[in-house]
Amino acid sequence: MGLIGKPRIRTAGLIILGLGGLGAGLAWGVWAHICDDCPSIAQIYAFEAKEATQVFAADGSLLAQLAVERRTRIRIEDLPQHVYNAFIAVEDKRFWGHAGIDFPRTIRAFIDFVIGGYGGGGGS
């Protein structure tokens, strides 16, 4: 190898090293700060939805519901099919065409994230 080959190899090595360090720093920064406001795992497991207090008469009829939020728990199996279909359509209209990860959408979401915008997610 002549004199001209070694500086090129050294320059290429430094560029690769610099890009690798930049990528590692970016990955660490995203990992460390992407979910600063997310709840802890313990908070997720301890979650209880706020349900209205129900006041019943002696005959069992409902007199009032007292709460800031009025929620009633139901099982997903009890949802009407049109509610289920509407949720899928709004959440991910191509849901049935991929295996849970929409790769073109994931790439677009990553690019949006890098440039500072928000374009949604890429999975279901």
C-alpha positions in Angstrom: 0.0 0.0 0.0 1.4 3.4 -1.0 1.5 6.6 0.9 -1.9 7.7 -0.5 -3.8 4.6 0.7 -3.0 5.0 4.4 -4.5 8.5 4.9 -7.7 7.4 3.1 -8.1 4.4 5.3 -7.4 6.5 8.4 -9.9 9.1 7.3 -12.5 6.5 6.5 -11.9 4.9 9.9 -12.3 8.2 11.7 -15.5 8.9 9.8 -16.9 5.5 10.7 -15.9 5.9 14.3 -17.4 9.4 14.5 -20.7 8.2 12.9 -20.8 5.2 15.2 -20.3 7.5 18.2 -23.0 9.9 17.0 -25.4 7.0 16.5 -24.6 5.5 19.9 -25.1 8.9 21.5 -28.4 9.5 19.7 -29.6 6.0 20.7 -28.7 6.6 24.3 -30.3 10.0 24.4 -33.5 8.7 22.9 -33.5 5.6 25.3 -32.9 7.8 28.3 -35.4 10.5 27.6 -38.1 9.2 25.3 -40.5 8.4 28.2 -39.7 10.9 30.9 -43.4 11.4 31.7 -44.5 7.7 31.4 -45.9 5.9 34.4 -43.8 3.3 36.2 -44.5 -0.4 35.8 -45.9 -0.4 39.3 -48.3 2.4 38.5 -49.5 0.6 35.4 -50.2 -2.6 37.4 -51.9 -0.7 40.2 -54.2 1.3 37.8 -57.8 1.4 38.7 -60.2 3.3 36.5 -62.3 6.0 38.2 -65.8 4.7 38.2 -68.9 6.6 39.3 -70.4 5.9 42.7 -73.8 4.5 42.1 -76.6 5.2 44.6 -79.5 2.7 44.5 -83.0 2.8 46.0 -84.3 0.1 48.3 -86.0 -1.5 45.3 -82.7 -1.7 43.4 -83.3 1.1 40.9 -80.5 3.5 40.2 -81.0 6.9 41.8 -77.8 8.7 40.9 -74.2 8.4 39.7 -71.8 10.6 41.5 -68.3 11.2 40.0 -66.2 13.5 37.8 -65.9 10.7 35.3 -68.7 8.2 34.5 -67.3 4.9 33.5 -68.6 1.4 33.5 -66.3 -1.6 33.0 -67.2 -3.9 30.2 -65.4 -6.9 28.7 -64.1 -6.5 25.2 -66.2 -9.4 24.1 -69.3 -7.4 25.1 -68.5 -4.6 22.7 -70.8 -4.4 19.6 -69.0 -5.4 16.4 -69.4 -2.0 14.9 -67.6 -0.4 17.8 -64.7 -2.9 17.5 -64.5 -2.2 13.7 -64.6 1.6 14.2 -61.7 1.4 16.7 -59.6 -0.6 14.3 -60.4 1.7 11.4 -59.5 4.8 13.3 -56.4 3.3 15.0 -54.9 1.5 12.0 -56.8 1.2 8.8 -54.2 -1.2 7.4 -54.3 -3.4 10.6 -55.4 -6.6 8.8 -52.7 -6.2 6.1 -49.6 -6.4 8.4 -48.5 -8.5 11.3 -48.8 -5.8 13.9 -45.9 -3.6 12.7 -46.5 -1.3 9.8 -42.9 -0.8 8.5 -43.5 2.1 6.1 -45.4 3.9 8.9 -42.7 3.1 11.5 -40.0 4.6 9.2 -42.2 7.7 8.6 -42.8 8.1 12.4 -39.0 7.8 13.1 -38.3 10.5 10.5 -41.0 12.7 12.0 -39.5 12.2 15.4 -36.0 13.1 14.3 -37.1 16.3 12.6 -39.1 17.3 15.6 -42.6 16.6 14.5 -45.1 14.0 15.5 -46.7 11.7 12.9 -48.0 8.9 15.1 -46.8 5.4 15.6 -46.0 2.5 13.4 -47.5 -0.5 15.2 -50.7 -1.9 16.4 
